[in-house]
Amino acid sequence: MSFNTKLFLFWLAGVVIGPVVRAALPVAGLWIYAVWVGGPVIFWFLRWLDSQPAISTRYTHWDIENAREEGRQQGYNNGYHNGRNS
């Protein structure tokens, strides 16, 4: 996500949240706080979200498949299925 896109979302968050808070609050002048607070909150959340890895675990699809196959090779008389879980 480019900086210009993030800046636009920062502005958009203030524009969208501002009138909502302004309509909800009896004091109309407080809408500016929604712009000042809502914009940065969404901006930093998107920045944090952008920094997260696409896959959260270190295990790949093939690691999981291999573990499943090893479990199948063990059969049901040992390992996890040792009679207590059947």
Secondary structure in CASP SS format (residue, H / E / C, confidence):
PFRMAT SS
TARGET T0000
AUTHOR 0000-0000-0000
METHOD secondary structure of the structure
MODEL  1
M C 1.00
S C 1.00
F H 1.00
N H 1.00
T H 1.00
K H 1.00
L H 1.00
F H 1.00
L H 1.00
F H 1.00
W H 1.00
L H 1.00
A H 1.00
G H 1.00
V H 1.00
V H 1.00
I H 1.00
G H 1.00
P H 1.00
V H 1.00
V H 1.00
R H 1.00
A H 1.00
A H 1.00
L C 1.00
P C 1.00
V C 1.00
A H 1.00
G H 1.00
L H 1.00
W H 1.00
I H 1.00
Y H 1.00
A H 1.00
V H 1.00
W H 1.00
V H 1.00
G H 1.00
G H 1.00
P H 1.00
V H 1.00
I H 1.00
F H 1.00
W H 1.00
F H 1.00
L H 1.00
R H 1.00
W H 1.00
L H 1.00
D H 1.00
S H 1.00
Q C 1.00
P C 1.00
A C 1.00
I C 1.00
S C 1.00
T C 1.00
R C 1.00
Y C 1.00
T C 1.00
H H 1.00
W H 1.00
D H 1.00
I H 1.00
E H 1.00
N H 1.00
A H 1.00
R H 1.00
E H 1.00
E H 1.00
G H 1.00
R H 1.00
Q H 1.00
Q H 1.00
G C 1.00
Y C 1.00
N C 1.00
N C 1.00
G C 1.00
Y C 1.00
H C 1.00
N C 1.00
G C 1.00
R C 1.00
N C 1.00
S C 1.00
END
